[in-house]
Protein backbone atom coordinates (compact mmCIF):
# COMPACT_ATOMS: atom_id res chain seq x y z
CA UNK A 1 0.00 0.00 0.00
CA UNK A 2 1.25 3.48 -0.78
CA UNK A 3 0.65 6.84 0.90
CA UNK A 4 -2.04 8.81 -0.90
CA UNK A 5 -3.90 11.93 0.28
CA UNK A 6 -4.69 11.55 3.98
CA UNK A 7 -3.98 7.80 3.88
CA UNK A 8 -0.71 6.67 5.45
CA UNK A 9 -0.02 2.91 5.29
CA UNK A 10 2.07 3.10 8.48
CA UNK A 11 -1.22 3.62 10.35
CA UNK A 12 -2.74 0.47 8.87
CA UNK A 13 -4.27 -1.92 11.39
CA UNK A 14 -7.00 -4.51 11.44
CA UNK A 15 -10.52 -3.21 11.95
CA UNK A 16 -13.89 -4.48 10.83
CA UNK A 17 -15.15 -0.98 10.16
CA UNK A 18 -14.10 2.59 10.73
CA UNK A 19 -15.97 5.84 10.27
CA UNK A 20 -14.40 9.28 10.32
CA UNK A 21 -16.02 12.70 10.26
CA UNK A 22 -14.53 16.08 11.09
CA UNK A 23 -14.73 19.71 10.14
CA UNK A 24 -11.66 20.38 8.01
CA UNK A 25 -10.96 23.63 9.92
CA UNK A 26 -11.57 22.10 13.35
CA UNK A 27 -14.86 23.90 13.96
CA UNK A 28 -16.93 22.39 16.75
CA UNK A 29 -20.48 21.36 15.89
CA UNK A 30 -23.13 19.17 17.46
CA UNK A 31 -23.99 18.08 13.92
CA UNK A 32 -20.60 16.39 13.67
CA UNK A 33 -21.29 14.50 16.92
CA UNK A 34 -24.72 13.44 15.59
CA UNK A 35 -23.13 12.16 12.38
CA UNK A 36 -20.49 10.32 14.40
CA UNK A 37 -23.21 8.61 16.42
CA UNK A 38 -24.94 7.60 13.19
CA UNK A 39 -21.69 6.04 11.98
CA UNK A 40 -21.41 4.15 15.27
CA UNK A 41 -25.03 2.99 14.97
CA UNK A 42 -24.26 1.66 11.50
CA UNK A 43 -21.42 -0.35 13.05
CA UNK A 44 -23.75 -1.84 15.66
CA UNK A 45 -22.25 -5.28 15.19
CA UNK A 46 -19.42 -3.90 17.35
CA UNK A 47 -19.58 -2.89 21.00
CA UNK A 48 -21.46 -5.52 23.03
CA UNK A 49 -23.70 -6.55 20.14
CA UNK A 50 -21.34 -8.82 18.21
CA UNK A 51 -19.92 -12.19 19.17
CA UNK A 52 -20.03 -11.60 22.93
CA UNK A 53 -23.17 -9.89 24.19
CA UNK A 54 -21.53 -9.02 27.51
CA UNK A 55 -18.26 -7.45 26.39
CA UNK A 56 -17.70 -4.45 24.13
CA UNK A 57 -14.63 -3.89 21.99
CA UNK A 58 -14.17 -0.21 22.73
CA UNK A 59 -16.05 1.06 19.70
CA UNK A 60 -17.07 4.64 20.30
CA UNK A 61 -16.50 8.21 19.23
CA UNK A 62 -13.64 10.58 19.95
CA UNK A 63 -14.60 14.23 20.31
CA UNK A 64 -12.89 17.47 21.21
CA UNK A 65 -13.06 18.38 24.89
CA UNK A 66 -16.04 20.72 25.35
CA UNK A 67 -13.90 23.13 27.39
CA UNK A 68 -16.53 25.74 28.17
CA UNK A 69 -18.98 23.07 29.37
CA UNK A 70 -16.40 21.53 31.74
CA UNK A 71 -15.19 24.97 32.83
CA UNK A 72 -18.76 26.02 33.74
CA UNK A 73 -19.54 22.74 35.53
CA UNK A 74 -16.29 22.72 37.52
CA UNK A 75 -16.78 26.39 38.49
CA UNK A 76 -20.08 25.36 40.13
CA UNK A 77 -17.96 23.11 42.36
CA UNK A 78 -15.41 25.83 43.08
CA UNK A 79 -12.76 24.32 40.81
CA UNK A 80 -10.84 26.40 38.27
CA UNK A 81 -9.52 24.40 35.33
CA UNK A 82 -6.15 25.04 33.71
CA UNK A 83 -6.11 26.61 30.23
CA UNK A 84 -7.54 24.53 27.35
CA UNK A 85 -5.09 21.86 26.25
CA UNK A 86 -3.51 21.59 29.70
CA UNK A 87 -6.00 19.14 31.19
CA UNK A 88 -7.55 15.88 30.09
CA UNK A 89 -10.90 14.19 30.46
CA UNK A 90 -11.53 10.48 30.68
CA UNK A 91 -14.74 8.49 30.49
CA UNK A 92 -14.47 5.13 32.17
CA UNK A 93 -17.10 2.42 32.42
CA UNK A 94 -16.73 0.80 35.84
CA UNK A 95 -18.13 -2.42 37.30
CA UNK A 96 -21.46 -2.10 39.09
CA UNK A 97 -20.33 -4.33 41.94
CA UNK A 98 -19.08 -2.03 44.73
CA UNK A 99 -15.77 -3.68 45.69
CA UNK A 100 -14.72 -4.11 42.06
CA UNK A 101 -15.70 -0.53 41.23
CA UNK A 102 -13.68 0.85 44.16
CA UNK A 103 -10.65 -1.24 43.17
CA UNK A 104 -10.86 0.10 39.61
CA UNK A 105 -11.25 3.70 40.80
CA UNK A 106 -8.18 3.32 43.02
CA UNK A 107 -6.14 1.88 40.14
CA UNK A 108 -7.16 4.74 37.85
CA UNK A 109 -6.23 7.32 40.49
CA UNK A 110 -2.88 5.58 41.07
CA UNK A 111 -2.07 5.62 37.36
CA UNK A 112 -3.03 9.30 37.07
CA UNK A 113 -0.85 10.23 40.07
CA UNK A 114 2.12 8.34 38.60
CA UNK A 115 1.83 10.63 35.57
CA UNK A 116 1.99 13.66 37.87
CA UNK A 117 -1.66 14.58 37.34
CA UNK A 118 -4.57 15.14 39.71
CA UNK A 119 -7.99 13.48 39.64
CA UNK A 120 -10.78 15.96 40.35
N, CA, C and O atoms as a GROMACS GRO file, in nm:
protein
  480
    1UNK      N    1   0.084  -0.117   0.000
    1UNK     CA    2   0.000   0.000   0.000
    1UNK      C    3   0.089   0.124   0.000
    1UNK      O    4   0.196   0.126   0.062
    2UNK      N    5   0.045   0.226  -0.069
    2UNK     CA    6   0.125   0.348  -0.078
    2UNK      C    7   0.049   0.466  -0.017
    2UNK      O    8  -0.074   0.469  -0.017
    3UNK      N    9   0.125   0.564   0.034
    3UNK     CA   10   0.065   0.684   0.090
    3UNK      C   11  -0.006   0.761  -0.021
    3UNK      O   12   0.049   0.780  -0.130
    4UNK      N   13  -0.128   0.806   0.009
    4UNK     CA   14  -0.204   0.881  -0.090
    4UNK      C   15  -0.302   0.970  -0.015
    4UNK      O   16  -0.380   0.921   0.067
    5UNK      N   17  -0.300   1.101  -0.041
    5UNK     CA   18  -0.390   1.193   0.028
    5UNK      C   19  -0.370   1.186   0.178
    5UNK      O   20  -0.257   1.200   0.226
    6UNK      N   21  -0.478   1.166   0.253
    6UNK     CA   22  -0.469   1.155   0.398
    6UNK      C   23  -0.431   1.014   0.444
    6UNK      O   24  -0.405   0.993   0.562
    7UNK      N   25  -0.428   0.919   0.352
    7UNK     CA   26  -0.398   0.780   0.388
    7UNK      C   27  -0.248   0.761   0.406
    7UNK      O   28  -0.168   0.800   0.321
    8UNK      N   29  -0.211   0.700   0.517
    8UNK     CA   30  -0.071   0.667   0.545
    8UNK      C   31  -0.067   0.519   0.582
    8UNK      O   32  -0.123   0.481   0.686
    9UNK      N   33  -0.002   0.434   0.502
    9UNK     CA   34  -0.002   0.291   0.529
    9UNK      C   35   0.064   0.254   0.662
    9UNK      O   36   0.041   0.144   0.712
   10UNK      N   37   0.145   0.343   0.719
   10UNK     CA   38   0.207   0.310   0.848
   10UNK      C   39   0.104   0.307   0.960
   10UNK      O   40   0.130   0.254   1.068
   11UNK      N   41  -0.014   0.364   0.935
   11UNK     CA   42  -0.122   0.362   1.035
   11UNK      C   43  -0.218   0.245   1.014
   11UNK      O   44  -0.319   0.234   1.083
   12UNK      N   45  -0.187   0.160   0.920
   12UNK     CA   46  -0.274   0.047   0.887
   12UNK      C   47  -0.284  -0.049   1.005
   12UNK      O   48  -0.182  -0.084   1.065
   13UNK      N   49  -0.404  -0.089   1.038
   13UNK     CA   50  -0.427  -0.192   1.139
   13UNK      C   51  -0.560  -0.258   1.108
   13UNK      O   52  -0.642  -0.207   1.032
   14UNK      N   53  -0.580  -0.373   1.170
   14UNK     CA   54  -0.700  -0.451   1.144
   14UNK      C   55  -0.820  -0.386   1.211
   14UNK      O   56  -0.814  -0.350   1.329
   15UNK      N   57  -0.927  -0.372   1.139
   15UNK     CA   58  -1.052  -0.321   1.195
   15UNK      C   59  -1.165  -0.366   1.103
   15UNK      O   60  -1.151  -0.368   0.981
   16UNK      N   61  -1.278  -0.401   1.165
   16UNK     CA   62  -1.389  -0.448   1.083
   16UNK      C   63  -1.465  -0.332   1.021
   16UNK      O   64  -1.540  -0.352   0.925
   17UNK      N   65  -1.448  -0.214   1.073
   17UNK     CA   66  -1.515  -0.098   1.016
   17UNK      C   67  -1.472   0.027   1.088
   17UNK      O   68  -1.458   0.028   1.210
   18UNK      N   69  -1.452   0.132   1.014
   18UNK     CA   70  -1.410   0.259   1.073
   18UNK      C   71  -1.488   0.370   1.005
   18UNK      O   72  -1.504   0.370   0.883
   19UNK      N   73  -1.534   0.465   1.082
   19UNK     CA   74  -1.597   0.584   1.027
   19UNK      C   75  -1.520   0.705   1.076
   19UNK      O   76  -1.468   0.705   1.187
   20UNK      N   77  -1.514   0.807   0.995
   20UNK     CA   78  -1.440   0.928   1.032
   20UNK      C   79  -1.515   1.049   0.980
   20UNK      O   80  -1.550   1.055   0.862
   21UNK      N   81  -1.539   1.144   1.068
   21UNK     CA   82  -1.602   1.270   1.026
   21UNK      C   83  -1.541   1.382   1.108
   21UNK      O   84  -1.522   1.369   1.229
   22UNK      N   85  -1.511   1.492   1.042
   22UNK     CA   86  -1.453   1.608   1.110
   22UNK      C   87  -1.478   1.732   1.025
   22UNK      O   88  -1.501   1.723   0.905
   23UNK      N   89  -1.472   1.846   1.089
   23UNK     CA   90  -1.473   1.972   1.014
   23UNK      C   91  -1.329   2.001   0.977
   23UNK      O   92  -1.242   2.002   1.064
   24UNK      N   93  -1.302   2.025   0.852
   24UNK     CA   94  -1.166   2.038   0.801
   24UNK      C   95  -1.089   2.151   0.871
   24UNK      O   96  -0.966   2.148   0.878
   25UNK      N   97  -1.162   2.251   0.923
   25UNK     CA   98  -1.096   2.363   0.992
   25UNK      C   99  -1.104   2.349   1.144
   25UNK      O  100  -1.067   2.441   1.217
   26UNK      N  101  -1.152   2.235   1.191
   26UNK     CA  102  -1.157   2.210   1.334
   26UNK      C  103  -1.272   2.276   1.406
   26UNK      O  104  -1.273   2.282   1.529
   27UNK      N  105  -1.370   2.327   1.333
   27UNK     CA  106  -1.486   2.390   1.396
   27UNK      C  107  -1.566   2.287   1.475
   27UNK      O  108  -1.584   2.173   1.430
   28UNK      N  109  -1.613   2.327   1.592
   28UNK     CA  110  -1.693   2.239   1.675
   28UNK      C  111  -1.839   2.250   1.634
   28UNK      O  112  -1.888   2.359   1.605
   29UNK      N  113  -1.908   2.136   1.630
   29UNK     CA  114  -2.048   2.136   1.589
   29UNK      C  115  -2.117   2.012   1.643
   29UNK      O  116  -2.065   1.901   1.635
   30UNK      N  117  -2.236   2.032   1.699
   30UNK     CA  118  -2.313   1.917   1.746
   30UNK      C  119  -2.352   1.827   1.629
   30UNK      O  120  -2.369   1.707   1.646
   31UNK      N  121  -2.366   1.886   1.512
   31UNK     CA  122  -2.399   1.808   1.392
   31UNK      C  123  -2.293   1.702   1.365
   31UNK      O  124  -2.325   1.590   1.323
   32UNK      N  125  -2.168   1.736   1.388
   32UNK     CA  126  -2.060   1.638   1.367
   32UNK      C  127  -2.074   1.523   1.466
   32UNK      O  128  -2.055   1.407   1.429
   33UNK      N  129  -2.108   1.555   1.592
   33UNK     CA  130  -2.129   1.450   1.692
   33UNK      C  131  -2.246   1.361   1.649
   33UNK      O  132  -2.237   1.239   1.658
   34UNK      N  133  -2.355   1.422   1.604
   34UNK     CA  134  -2.472   1.344   1.559
   34UNK      C  135  -2.434   1.250   1.445
   34UNK      O  136  -2.476   1.134   1.442
   35UNK      N  137  -2.356   1.300   1.350
   35UNK     CA  138  -2.313   1.216   1.238
   35UNK      C  139  -2.220   1.104   1.286
   35UNK      O  140  -2.226   0.993   1.234
   36UNK      N  141  -2.135   1.134   1.383
   36UNK     CA  142  -2.049   1.031   1.440
   36UNK      C  143  -2.129   0.922   1.508
   36UNK      O  144  -2.096   0.804   1.496
   37UNK      N  145  -2.234   0.961   1.578
   37UNK     CA  146  -2.321   0.861   1.642
   37UNK      C  147  -2.393   0.776   1.539
   37UNK      O  148  -2.415   0.657   1.560
   38UNK      N  149  -2.430   0.837   1.427
   38UNK     CA  150  -2.494   0.760   1.319
   38UNK      C  151  -2.395   0.658   1.262
   38UNK      O  152  -2.433   0.544   1.235
   39UNK      N  153  -2.271   0.698   1.244
   39UNK     CA  154  -2.168   0.604   1.198
   39UNK      C  155  -2.158   0.487   1.295
   39UNK      O  156  -2.156   0.371   1.255
   40UNK      N  157  -2.153   0.520   1.425
   40UNK     CA  158  -2.141   0.415   1.527
   40UNK      C  159  -2.262   0.323   1.524
   40UNK      O  160  -2.249   0.201   1.538
   41UNK      N  161  -2.381   0.380   1.507
   41UNK     CA  162  -2.503   0.300   1.497
   41UNK      C  163  -2.494   0.204   1.379
   41UNK      O  164  -2.538   0.089   1.388
   42UNK      N  165  -2.438   0.251   1.269
   42UNK     CA  166  -2.426   0.166   1.150
   42UNK      C  167  -2.319   0.059   1.166
   42UNK      O  168  -2.309  -0.032   1.084
   43UNK      N  169  -2.240   0.069   1.272
   43UNK     CA  170  -2.142  -0.035   1.305
   43UNK      C  171  -2.190  -0.110   1.430
   43UNK      O  172  -2.109  -0.150   1.513
   44UNK      N  173  -2.321  -0.128   1.442
   44UNK     CA  174  -2.375  -0.184   1.566
   44UNK      C  175  -2.336  -0.329   1.592
   44UNK      O  176  -2.363  -0.382   1.699
   45UNK      N  177  -2.273  -0.393   1.495
   45UNK     CA  178  -2.225  -0.528   1.519
   45UNK      C  179  -2.103  -0.525   1.610
   45UNK      O  180  -2.054  -0.630   1.653
   46UNK      N  181  -2.053  -0.406   1.640
   46UNK     CA  182  -1.942  -0.390   1.735
   46UNK      C  183  -2.001  -0.352   1.870
   46UNK      O  184  -2.121  -0.329   1.882
   47UNK      N  185  -1.917  -0.345   1.972
   47UNK     CA  186  -1.958  -0.289   2.100
   47UNK      C  187  -2.072  -0.358   2.169
   47UNK      O  188  -2.182  -0.303   2.175
   48UNK      N  189  -2.050  -0.477   2.222
   48UNK     CA  190  -2.146  -0.552   2.304
   48UNK      C  191  -2.268  -0.600   2.225
   48UNK      O  192  -2.370  -0.632   2.285
   49UNK      N  193  -2.260  -0.604   2.093
   49UNK     CA  194  -2.370  -0.656   2.014
   49UNK      C  195  -2.322  -0.767   1.922
   49UNK      O  196  -2.402  -0.837   1.862
   50UNK      N  197  -2.191  -0.784   1.912
   50UNK     CA  198  -2.134  -0.882   1.821
   50UNK      C  199  -2.127  -1.020   1.881
   50UNK      O  200  -2.227  -1.072   1.931
   51UNK      N  201  -2.011  -1.080   1.876
   51UNK     CA  202  -1.992  -1.219   1.917
   51UNK      C  203  -2.019  -1.240   2.065
   51UNK      O  204  -2.074  -1.344   2.103
   52UNK      N  205  -1.984  -1.146   2.149
   52UNK     CA  206  -2.002  -1.160   2.293
   52UNK      C  207  -2.096  -1.050   2.341
   52UNK      O  208  -2.059  -0.932   2.342
   53UNK      N  209  -2.215  -1.087   2.380
   53UNK     CA  210  -2.317  -0.989   2.419
   53UNK      C  211  -2.283  -0.914   2.547
   53UNK      O  212  -2.345  -0.812   2.577
   54UNK      N  213  -2.186  -0.964   2.624
   54UNK     CA  214  -2.153  -0.902   2.752
   54UNK      C  215  -2.032  -0.809   2.745
   54UNK      O  216  -2.014  -0.726   2.835
   55UNK      N  217  -1.951  -0.822   2.644
   55UNK     CA  218  -1.826  -0.745   2.638
   55UNK      C  219  -1.823  -0.659   2.513
   55UNK      O  220  -1.851  -0.708   2.403
   56UNK      N  221  -1.788  -0.533   2.528
   56UNK     CA  222  -1.770  -0.445   2.413
   56UNK      C  223  -1.626  -0.449   2.366
   56UNK      O  224  -1.539  -0.506   2.433
   57UNK      N  225  -1.600  -0.390   2.251
   57UNK     CA  226  -1.463  -0.389   2.199
   57UNK      C  227  -1.404  -0.249   2.199
   57UNK      O  228  -1.300  -0.226   2.139
   58UNK      N  229  -1.470  -0.155   2.266
   58UNK     CA  230  -1.417  -0.021   2.273
   58UNK      C  231  -1.464   0.069   2.161
   58UNK      O  232  -1.419   0.183   2.150
   59UNK      N  233  -1.554   0.021   2.077
   59UNK     CA  234  -1.605   0.106   1.970
   59UNK      C  235  -1.674   0.228   2.032
   59UNK      O  236  -1.748   0.215   2.128
   60UNK      N  237  -1.648   0.342   1.977
   60UNK     CA  238  -1.707   0.464   2.030
   60UNK      C  239  -1.668   0.582   1.944
   60UNK      O  240  -1.622   0.566   1.831
   61UNK      N  241  -1.688   0.702   1.998
   61UNK     CA  242  -1.650   0.821   1.924
   61UNK      C  243  -1.549   0.901   2.005
   61UNK      O  244  -1.551   0.899   2.128
   62UNK      N  245  -1.463   0.970   1.935
   62UNK     CA  246  -1.364   1.057   1.995
   62UNK      C  247  -1.402   1.200   1.957
   62UNK      O  248  -1.414   1.232   1.839
   63UNK      N  249  -1.420   1.284   2.058
   63UNK     CA  250  -1.460   1.423   2.031
   63UNK      C  251  -1.362   1.518   2.098
   63UNK      O  252  -1.285   1.479   2.185
   64UNK      N  253  -1.368   1.644   2.055
   64UNK     CA  254  -1.289   1.747   2.122
   64UNK      C  255  -1.345   1.767   2.262
   64UNK      O  256  -1.463   1.744   2.286
   65UNK      N  257  -1.260   1.808   2.354
   65UNK     CA  258  -1.306   1.838   2.489
   65UNK      C  259  -1.393   1.963   2.484
   65UNK      O  260  -1.349   2.068   2.436
   66UNK      N  261  -1.518   1.953   2.532
   66UNK     CA  262  -1.604   2.072   2.536
   66UNK      C  263  -1.562   2.162   2.652
   66UNK      O  264  -1.626   2.163   2.758
   67UNK      N  265  -1.454   2.237   2.631
   67UNK     CA  266  -1.390   2.313   2.739
   67UNK      C  267  -1.486   2.402   2.815
   67UNK      O  268  -1.488   2.399   2.938
   68UNK      N  269  -1.566   2.480   2.746
   68UNK     CA  270  -1.653   2.574   2.817
   68UNK      C  271  -1.754   2.501   2.905
   68UNK      O  272  -1.785   2.546   3.015
   69UNK      N  273  -1.804   2.387   2.857
   69UNK     CA  274  -1.898   2.307   2.937
   69UNK      C  275  -1.830   2.261   3.066
   69UNK      O  276  -1.885   2.279   3.175
   70UNK      N  277  -1.711   2.201   3.054
   70UNK     CA  278  -1.640   2.153   3.174
   70UNK      C  279  -1.600   2.270   3.264
   70UNK      O  280  -1.609   2.259   3.386
   71UNK      N  281  -1.558   2.380   3.206
   71UNK     CA  282  -1.519   2.497   3.283
   71UNK      C  283  -1.638   2.547   3.366
   71UNK      O  284  -1.624   2.576   3.485
   72UNK      N  285  -1.756   2.557   3.303
   72UNK     CA  286  -1.876   2.602   3.374
   72UNK      C  287  -1.916   2.505   3.485
   72UNK      O  288  -1.947   2.546   3.596
   73UNK      N  289  -1.914   2.375   3.454
   73UNK     CA  290  -1.954   2.274   3.553
   73UNK      C  291  -1.857   2.269   3.671
   73UNK      O  292  -1.900   2.258   3.785
   74UNK      N  293  -1.728   2.278   3.644
   74UNK     CA  294  -1.630   2.272   3.752
   74UNK      C  295  -1.635   2.400   3.837
   74UNK      O  296  -1.613   2.394   3.958
   75UNK      N  297  -1.665   2.514   3.775
   75UNK     CA  298  -1.678   2.639   3.849
   75UNK      C  299  -1.790   2.629   3.952
   75UNK      O  300  -1.780   2.686   4.060
   76UNK      N  301  -1.897   2.556   3.918
   76UNK     CA  302  -2.008   2.536   4.012
   76UNK      C  303  -1.961   2.463   4.137
   76UNK      O  304  -2.021   2.475   4.244
   77UNK      N  305  -1.851   2.386   4.123
   77UNK     CA  306  -1.796   2.311   4.236
   77UNK      C  307  -1.676   2.382   4.298
   77UNK      O  308  -1.607   2.327   4.383
   78UNK      N  309  -1.652   2.505   4.253
   78UNK     CA  310  -1.541   2.583   4.308
   78UNK      C  311  -1.405   2.542   4.255
   78UNK      O  312  -1.303   2.570   4.318
   79UNK      N  313  -1.402   2.478   4.140
   79UNK     CA  314  -1.276   2.432   4.081
   79UNK      C  315  -1.247   2.511   3.955
   79UNK      O  316  -1.332   2.521   3.867
   80UNK      N  317  -1.126   2.567   3.947
   80UNK     CA  318  -1.084   2.640   3.827
   80UNK      C  319  -0.994   2.549   3.744
   80UNK      O  320  -0.891   2.502   3.793
   81UNK      N  321  -1.032   2.526   3.622
   81UNK     CA  322  -0.952   2.440   3.533
   81UNK      C  323  -0.834   2.516   3.476
   81UNK      O  324  -0.838   2.638   3.463
   82UNK      N  325  -0.727   2.442   3.442
   82UNK     CA  326  -0.615   2.504   3.371
   82UNK      C  327  -0.660   2.548   3.232
   82UNK      O  328  -0.772   2.517   3.191
   83UNK      N  329  -0.575   2.619   3.159
   83UNK     CA  330  -0.611   2.660   3.023
   83UNK      C  331  -0.643   2.540   2.934
   83UNK      O  332  -0.594   2.430   2.958
   84UNK      N  333  -0.725   2.562   2.830
   84UNK     CA  334  -0.754   2.453   2.735
   84UNK      C  335  -0.626   2.390   2.682
   84UNK      O  336  -0.530   2.460   2.650
   85UNK      N  337  -0.627   2.259   2.673
   85UNK     CA  338  -0.509   2.186   2.625
   85UNK      C  339  -0.414   2.146   2.735
   85UNK      O  340  -0.319   2.072   2.711
   86UNK      N  341  -0.438   2.193   2.858
   86UNK     CA  342  -0.351   2.160   2.970
   86UNK      C  343  -0.418   2.068   3.071
   86UNK      O  344  -0.367   2.047   3.181
   87UNK      N  345  -0.533   2.013   3.034
   87UNK     CA  346  -0.600   1.914   3.118
   87UNK      C  347  -0.663   1.810   3.028
   87UNK      O  348  -0.684   1.833   2.909
   88UNK      N  349  -0.694   1.696   3.086
   88UNK     CA  350  -0.755   1.588   3.009
   88UNK      C  351  -0.884   1.543   3.075
   88UNK      O  352  -0.910   1.573   3.191
   89UNK      N  353  -0.962   1.471   2.999
   89UNK     CA  354  -1.090   1.419   3.046
   89UNK      C  355  -1.096   1.272   3.007
   89UNK      O  356  -1.064   1.236   2.894
   90UNK      N  357  -1.138   1.189   3.099
   90UNK     CA  358  -1.153   1.048   3.068
   90UNK      C  359  -1.293   1.000   3.102
   90UNK      O  360  -1.351   1.042   3.202
   91UNK      N  361  -1.347   0.913   3.020
   91UNK     CA  362  -1.474   0.849   3.049
   91UNK      C  363  -1.445   0.701   3.067
   91UNK      O  364  -1.394   0.635   2.977
   92UNK      N  365  -1.480   0.650   3.184
   92UNK     CA  366  -1.447   0.513   3.217
   92UNK      C  367  -1.574   0.440   3.259
   92UNK      O  368  -1.651   0.491   3.341
   93UNK      N  369  -1.596   0.324   3.203
   93UNK     CA  370  -1.710   0.242   3.242
   93UNK      C  371  -1.661   0.146   3.349
   93UNK      O  372  -1.574   0.062   3.324
   94UNK      N  373  -1.718   0.157   3.469
   94UNK     CA  374  -1.674   0.080   3.584
   94UNK      C  375  -1.772  -0.031   3.617
   94UNK      O  376  -1.890  -0.025   3.580
   95UNK      N  377  -1.723  -0.134   3.687
   95UNK     CA  378  -1.813  -0.242   3.730
   95UNK      C  379  -1.922  -0.188   3.822
   95UNK      O  380  -1.901  -0.090   3.894
   96UNK      N  381  -2.037  -0.251   3.820
   96UNK     CA  382  -2.146  -0.210   3.909
   96UNK      C  383  -2.124  -0.260   4.051
   96UNK      O  384  -2.166  -0.197   4.147
   97UNK      N  385  -2.058  -0.374   4.062
   97UNK     CA  386  -2.033  -0.433   4.194
   97UNK      C  387  -1.938  -0.342   4.272
   97UNK      O  388  -1.832  -0.304   4.221
   98UNK      N  389  -1.975  -0.306   4.395
   98UNK     CA  390  -1.908  -0.203   4.473
   98UNK      C  391  -1.758  -0.227   4.493
   98UNK      O  392  -1.678  -0.138   4.464
   99UNK      N  393  -1.719  -0.343   4.540
   99UNK     CA  394  -1.576  -0.368   4.569
   99UNK      C  395  -1.493  -0.360   4.441
   99UNK      O  396  -1.383  -0.305   4.442
  100UNK      N  397  -1.544  -0.416   4.333
  100UNK     CA  398  -1.472  -0.411   4.206
  100UNK      C  399  -1.462  -0.268   4.154
  100UNK      O  400  -1.358  -0.227   4.102
  101UNK      N  401  -1.571  -0.192   4.168
  101UNK     CA  402  -1.570  -0.053   4.123
  101UNK      C  403  -1.467   0.029   4.201
  101UNK      O  404  -1.392   0.106   4.142
  102UNK      N  405  -1.464   0.012   4.333
  102UNK     CA  406  -1.368   0.085   4.416
  102UNK      C  407  -1.226   0.048   4.378
  102UNK      O  408  -1.139   0.135   4.370
  103UNK      N  409  -1.200  -0.080   4.356
  103UNK     CA  410  -1.065  -0.124   4.317
  103UNK      C  411  -1.024  -0.060   4.185
  103UNK      O  412  -0.910  -0.017   4.169
  104UNK      N  413  -1.116  -0.053   4.091
  104UNK     CA  414  -1.086   0.010   3.961
  104UNK      C  415  -1.061   0.160   3.977
  104UNK      O  416  -0.968   0.214   3.917
  105UNK      N  417  -1.144   0.226   4.057
  105UNK     CA  418  -1.125   0.370   4.080
  105UNK      C  419  -0.988   0.397   4.141
  105UNK      O  420  -0.919   0.491   4.102
  106UNK      N  421  -0.948   0.314   4.237
  106UNK     CA  422  -0.818   0.332   4.302
  106UNK      C  423  -0.704   0.310   4.202
  106UNK      O  424  -0.605   0.382   4.207
  107UNK      N  425  -0.718   0.214   4.114
  107UNK     CA  426  -0.614   0.188   4.014
  107UNK      C  427  -0.604   0.304   3.915
  107UNK      O  428  -0.494   0.343   3.876
  108UNK      N  429  -0.717   0.358   3.875
  108UNK     CA  430  -0.716   0.474   3.785
  108UNK      C  431  -0.647   0.592   3.852
  108UNK      O  432  -0.561   0.657   3.792
  109UNK      N  433  -0.685   0.621   3.976
  109UNK     CA  434  -0.623   0.732   4.048
  109UNK      C  435  -0.473   0.711   4.066
  109UNK      O  436  -0.396   0.806   4.056
  110UNK      N  437  -0.431   0.588   4.093
  110UNK     CA  438  -0.288   0.558   4.107
  110UNK      C  439  -0.215   0.587   3.977
  110UNK      O  440  -0.109   0.649   3.977
  111UNK      N  441  -0.271   0.542   3.866
  111UNK     CA  442  -0.207   0.562   3.736
  111UNK      C  443  -0.199   0.711   3.701
  111UNK      O  444  -0.099   0.756   3.645
  112UNK      N  445  -0.303   0.786   3.734
  112UNK     CA  446  -0.303   0.930   3.707
  112UNK      C  447  -0.196   1.000   3.792
  112UNK      O  448  -0.123   1.085   3.742
  113UNK      N  449  -0.187   0.963   3.919
  113UNK     CA  450  -0.085   1.023   4.007
  113UNK      C  451   0.056   0.993   3.960
  113UNK      O  452   0.143   1.079   3.966
  114UNK      N  453   0.080   0.870   3.911
  114UNK     CA  454   0.212   0.834   3.860
  114UNK      C  455   0.253   0.927   3.746
  114UNK      O  456   0.371   0.957   3.730
  115UNK      N  457   0.156   0.972   3.669
  115UNK     CA  458   0.183   1.063   3.557
  115UNK      C  459   0.194   1.209   3.602
  115UNK      O  460   0.209   1.299   3.520
  116UNK      N  461   0.186   1.231   3.735
  116UNK     CA  462   0.199   1.366   3.787
  116UNK      C  463   0.074   1.452   3.771
  116UNK      O  464   0.081   1.574   3.775
  117UNK      N  465  -0.040   1.386   3.754
  117UNK     CA  466  -0.166   1.458   3.734
  117UNK      C  467  -0.253   1.444   3.858
  117UNK      O  468  -0.220   1.370   3.951
  118UNK      N  469  -0.364   1.514   3.858
  118UNK     CA  470  -0.457   1.514   3.971
  118UNK      C  471  -0.595   1.473   3.921
  118UNK      O  472  -0.641   1.520   3.816
  119UNK      N  473  -0.661   1.386   3.995
  119UNK     CA  474  -0.799   1.348   3.964
  119UNK      C  475  -0.890   1.444   4.040
  119UNK      O  476  -0.876   1.462   4.161
  120UNK      N  477  -0.983   1.504   3.970
  120UNK     CA  478  -1.078   1.596   4.035
  120UNK      C  479  -1.199   1.521   4.085
  120UNK      O  480  -1.289   1.582   4.143
   0.00000   0.00000   0.00000
